[in-house]
């Protein structure tokens, strides 16, 4: 049982069938959202387009991204789910353990080694991502469409971990033992310092660089510091 009450979904509820056909079951993370079926409908469409079918990235490549980010965030539910899906796609227990411990030591192709490094940076500190982070992905052989899929799968991974943390569904599969937090991971870095680093993105050069630290809003001259401190005059 999750943090919130659940309601019974109809057996023929369309989005349920999407997950059952692709994963062989209806994940408890989906059941935990049953108070708002329209959210499940939206998620089913997103996952069907992004995760549950191959594109420029294979399903296994997408699964490795999902697992790497879930492990970095130490999300027990998502790690168990993504591990089982990868296993069903042909990954061996040793390959999964390599991803959970240190992807750089895994026996992966050049694109599959470049992708986790980018995805972890995007997951941990998105405003720090710059043009220079894209070039290694191209050099490794990824097309722009594959890079776009990489970004979207990373966003999906963060979304799933957020749902898991906030709803706390029961595990669908046996939990996997996680190694110590990686350096720079969300659980290794204190929230205060992590947030400060994220909101200093305006200082860096890049497509999202901001020229001003403060914005004036409405007639009350409300000023908001993008470092997260709000002041009112």
Residue pairs with C-beta under 8 A, 6 or more apart in sequence:
1 170
2 28
2 31
2 32
2 167
2 168
2 169
2 170
3 32
3 166
3 167
3 168
4 32
4 35
4 167
5 35
6 31
6 32
6 34
6 35
7 34
7 35
8 34
9 16
9 26
9 31
9 34
9 37
9 40
10 16
13 37
13 40
14 41
14 44
15 30
15 37
15 40
15 41
15 43
15 44
15 45
16 26
16 30
16 40
18 44
18 47
18 48
18 52
19 25
19 26
19 27
19 30
19 44
19 47
20 26
22 47
22 48
22 52
23 52
23 85
24 88
25 172
27 81
27 169
27 172
28 77
28 169
28 170
28 171
28 172
29 77
29 81
29 160
29 163
29 164
29 167
29 169
30 40
30 43
31 169
32 163
32 167
32 168
32 169
33 39
33 40
33 43
33 163
33 167
34 40
46 156
47 156
50 62
50 149
50 152
50 153
50 156
51 59
51 62
51 66
51 153
51 156
52 59
53 59
55 145
55 146
55 149
56 142
56 143
56 145
56 146
56 149
57 146
57 149
57 150
57 153
59 89
60 86
60 89
60 90
60 91
61 111
61 112
61 115
62 149
62 153
63 82
63 85
63 86
63 89
63 91
64 86
64 99
64 103
64 108
64 112
64 115
64 116
65 115
65 116
65 119
65 150
65 153
65 154
65 157
66 78
66 82
66 85
66 153
66 156
66 157
66 160
67 79
67 82
67 83
67 86
67 96
67 99
67 100
68 99
68 103
68 116
68 119
68 120
69 119
69 120
69 123
69 154
69 157
69 158
69 161
70 78
70 79
70 82
70 157
70 160
70 161
71 79
71 99
71 100
71 178
72 120
72 123
72 124
72 182
72 185
72 186
73 123
73 161
73 185
73 186
73 187
74 178
74 181
74 185
74 187
75 160
75 161
75 164
75 165
76 171
76 175
76 176
76 178
77 164
77 168
77 169
77 171
77 172
78 157
78 160
78 161
78 164
79 100
79 175
79 176
79 178
80 171
80 172
80 173
80 174
80 175
80 176
81 172
81 173
83 96
83 100
83 173
83 176
84 172
84 173
86 95
86 96
86 99
87 93
87 96
95 106
95 107
96 176
98 105
98 106
98 107
99 106
99 116
100 176
100 178
100 179
101 179
102 182
103 113
103 116
104 113
106 112
106 113
110 140
110 141
111 137
111 140
111 141
111 142
111 146
113 140
114 136
114 137
114 139
114 140
114 142
115 137
115 140
115 142
115 150
117 136
118 129
118 133
118 134
118 136
118 137
118 150
119 150
119 153
119 154
119 157
120 184
121 128
121 129
121 133
122 129
122 151
122 154
123 154
123 157
123 158
123 186
124 184
124 185
124 186
124 189
124 194
125 194
125 197
125 198
125 201
126 198
126 201
127 198
127 199
127 201
127 202
127 204
127 206
127 208
128 197
128 198
128 201
128 204
128 206
129 206
130 204
130 205
130 206
130 207
131 206
131 207
134 147
137 146
137 147
137 150
138 144
138 147
142 150
181 187
181 188
182 188
186 194
195 228
196 227
199 226
199 227
199 228
200 227
201 208
201 209
201 210
202 209
202 210
202 213
202 226
210 226
213 225
213 226
213 227
214 223
214 224
214 225
214 226
215 223
215 224
215 226
216 222
216 223
217 223
217 224
220 232
220 233
221 233
222 230
222 232
222 233
223 230
223 231
223 232
223 233
224 230
224 231
225 231
